[in-house]
Amino acid sequence: MKLGFNTYMIGSNIEAARYSGVNTRKVLVLVYTLSGAMCAVAGIIMLARFNSVRVGHGESYLLITVLACFLGGVNPFGGFGRVIPVAVALVVLQLLSSGLNILGANQHLATAVWGILLITVMILRFAAGHFKSLKRKKG
C-alpha cells in the first residue's frame, strides 16, 4: 500500500514527493524491479503461448496498452489514474477484438480500429479540456 501511494506521489511530482520525505530513489528502484519481474513473467507466458522466442512478439500489445490507459482515464502526463476504469477499458477492448475476430476481420484491421479509437479518444479528451477552459474564462 505504501509503495503504491509513493509511486502515485512520484508520478504527480517527483520533486514534491522528494521534499515530502519520500525516498524517491528507493521507490523508483522498486518500481523498475517489479516491472522487470512482471516482464519476465509475461515473457514466459508468451513463450508458452507461441512456443518460440522472438523480440517482436509483444510489439502489438503496446498500442493496446496505451489505448486501455487512455480509455481508462489515466493522465498521460503522469500521476493520475485508477485501476478499475483501466480494467473496464481492457474488457471493452477484448470485446471489440473478439467481435472483430467473429466477423472474420484480420489482425491488421483490428489494429487499425484500435488506432482510430485511440485518435478519437485523444481528440475528445483535448476538446473536453479546451471546452472546460473556455467555460472557466466565461464564468
MODELLER restraints for C-alpha pairs under 7 A, 6 or more apart:
rsr = mdl.restraints
at = mdl.atoms
rsr.add(forms.Gaussian(group=physical.xy_distance, feature=features.Distance(at['CA:3:A'], at['CA:27:A']), mean=6.88, stdev=0.5))
rsr.add(forms.Gaussian(group=physical.xy_distance, feature=features.Distance(at['CA:6:A'], at['CA:22:A']), mean=6.79, stdev=0.5))
rsr.add(forms.Gaussian(group=physical.xy_distance, feature=features.Distance(at['CA:7:A'], at['CA:27:A']), mean=6.81, stdev=0.5))
rsr.add(forms.Gaussian(group=physical.xy_distance, feature=features.Distance(at['CA:8:A'], at['CA:79:A']), mean=5.53, stdev=0.5))
rsr.add(forms.Gaussian(group=physical.xy_distance, feature=features.Distance(at['CA:9:A'], at['CA:17:A']), mean=5.75, stdev=0.5))
rsr.add(forms.Gaussian(group=physical.xy_distance, feature=features.Distance(at['CA:9:A'], at['CA:79:A']), mean=6.72, stdev=0.5))
rsr.add(forms.Gaussian(group=physical.xy_distance, feature=features.Distance(at['CA:10:A'], at['CA:17:A']), mean=5.61, stdev=0.5))
rsr.add(forms.Gaussian(group=physical.xy_distance, feature=features.Distance(at['CA:11:A'], at['CA:78:A']), mean=5.07, stdev=0.5))
rsr.add(forms.Gaussian(group=physical.xy_distance, feature=features.Distance(at['CA:11:A'], at['CA:79:A']), mean=3.88, stdev=0.5))
rsr.add(forms.Gaussian(group=physical.xy_distance, feature=features.Distance(at['CA:12:A'], at['CA:78:A']), mean=5.84, stdev=0.5))
rsr.add(forms.Gaussian(group=physical.xy_distance, feature=features.Distance(at['CA:12:A'], at['CA:79:A']), mean=3.82, stdev=0.5))
rsr.add(forms.Gaussian(group=physical.xy_distance, feature=features.Distance(at['CA:12:A'], at['CA:80:A']), mean=6.95, stdev=0.5))
rsr.add(forms.Gaussian(group=physical.xy_distance, feature=features.Distance(at['CA:18:A'], at['CA:24:A']), mean=6.02, stdev=0.5))
rsr.add(forms.Gaussian(group=physical.xy_distance, feature=features.Distance(at['CA:47:A'], at['CA:53:A']), mean=5.86, stdev=0.5))
rsr.add(forms.Gaussian(group=physical.xy_distance, feature=features.Distance(at['CA:67:A'], at['CA:118:A']), mean=5.56, stdev=0.5))
rsr.add(forms.Gaussian(group=physical.xy_distance, feature=features.Distance(at['CA:68:A'], at['CA:86:A']), mean=5.84, stdev=0.5))
rsr.add(forms.Gaussian(group=physical.xy_distance, feature=features.Distance(at['CA:68:A'], at['CA:89:A']), mean=5.31, stdev=0.5))
rsr.add(forms.Gaussian(group=physical.xy_distance, feature=features.Distance(at['CA:68:A'], at['CA:90:A']), mean=5.64, stdev=0.5))
rsr.add(forms.Gaussian(group=physical.xy_distance, feature=features.Distance(at['CA:69:A'], at['CA:86:A']), mean=5.74, stdev=0.5))
rsr.add(forms.Gaussian(group=physical.xy_distance, feature=features.Distance(at['CA:71:A'], at['CA:86:A']), mean=6.91, stdev=0.5))
rsr.add(forms.Gaussian(group=physical.xy_distance, feature=features.Distance(at['CA:71:A'], at['CA:89:A']), mean=5.74, stdev=0.5))
rsr.add(forms.Gaussian(group=physical.xy_distance, feature=features.Distance(at['CA:72:A'], at['CA:85:A']), mean=4.51, stdev=0.5))
rsr.add(forms.Gaussian(group=physical.xy_distance, feature=features.Distance(at['CA:72:A'], at['CA:86:A']), mean=4.04, stdev=0.5))
rsr.add(forms.Gaussian(group=physical.xy_distance, feature=features.Distance(at['CA:72:A'], at['CA:89:A']), mean=5.54, stdev=0.5))
rsr.add(forms.Gaussian(group=physical.xy_distance, feature=features.Distance(at['CA:73:A'], at['CA:81:A']), mean=6.11, stdev=0.5))
rsr.add(forms.Gaussian(group=physical.xy_distance, feature=features.Distance(at['CA:73:A'], at['CA:85:A']), mean=6.98, stdev=0.5))
rsr.add(forms.Gaussian(group=physical.xy_distance, feature=features.Distance(at['CA:74:A'], at['CA:80:A']), mean=5.90, stdev=0.5))
rsr.add(forms.Gaussian(group=physical.xy_distance, feature=features.Distance(at['CA:74:A'], at['CA:81:A']), mean=4.18, stdev=0.5))
rsr.add(forms.Gaussian(group=physical.xy_distance, feature=features.Distance(at['CA:74:A'], at['CA:82:A']), mean=6.91, stdev=0.5))
rsr.add(forms.Gaussian(group=physical.xy_distance, feature=features.Distance(at['CA:75:A'], at['CA:81:A']), mean=6.21, stdev=0.5))
rsr.add(forms.Gaussian(group=physical.xy_distance, feature=features.Distance(at['CA:97:A'], at['CA:110:A']), mean=6.64, stdev=0.5))
rsr.add(forms.Gaussian(group=physical.xy_distance, feature=features.Distance(at['CA:100:A'], at['CA:110:A']), mean=6.73, stdev=0.5))
